[in-house]
Amino acid sequence: QGHFELNVFNPMMSYNFLQSVRLLADAAVSFTDNCVVGIEPRLDNIQRGLENSLMLVTPLKEKYGYDRAAKIAKTAHKNNTTLREEAIKDGIPAEDFDAIVRPEKMISPG
């Protein structure tokens, strides 16, 4: 009286779990075969996105200060131009911008 056997559903739970794992595995294989295989990066699109990224303004603040860097970023956003174009208009030499704004340094540790 009052005792419930909770383990009677273990076989059903195990079966359902295994079915779900099989479905997930089949979905992963299908995704790989029908979507991932053959994908090529669009390097021109990646480069354009990188050049238009306002996040690249971060290293400019070290040398030119937060306010000037923020002004450059806001102007680039408002005018739909690149940070490089706006920085050059603001008086930062192109060589200086290219030496400071190095995305590869921003994504590597340290």
Rosetta blueprint (number, residue, H / E / L):
1 Q L
2 G L
3 H L
4 F L
5 E L
6 L H
7 N H
8 V H
9 F H
10 N H
11 P H
12 M H
13 M H
14 S H
15 Y H
16 N H
17 F H
18 L H
19 Q H
20 S H
21 V H
22 R H
23 L H
24 L H
25 A H
26 D H
27 A H
28 A H
29 V H
30 S H
31 F H
32 T H
33 D H
34 N H
35 C H
36 V H
37 V L
38 G L
39 I L
40 E L
41 P L
42 R L
43 L H
44 D H
45 N H
46 I H
47 Q H
48 R H
49 G H
50 L H
51 E H
52 N L
53 S L
54 L H
55 M H
56 L H
57 V H
58 T L
59 P L
60 L H
61 K H
62 E H
63 K H
64 Y H
65 G L
66 Y H
67 D H
68 R H
69 A H
70 A H
71 K H
72 I H
73 A H
74 K H
75 T H
76 A H
77 H H
78 K H
79 N H
80 N L
81 T L
82 T L
83 L H
84 R H
85 E H
86 E H
87 A H
88 I H
89 K H
90 D L
91 G L
92 I L
93 P L
94 A H
95 E H
96 D H
97 F H
98 D H
99 A H
100 I H
101 V L
102 R L
103 P H
104 E H
105 K H
106 M H
107 I H
108 S L
109 P L
110 G L
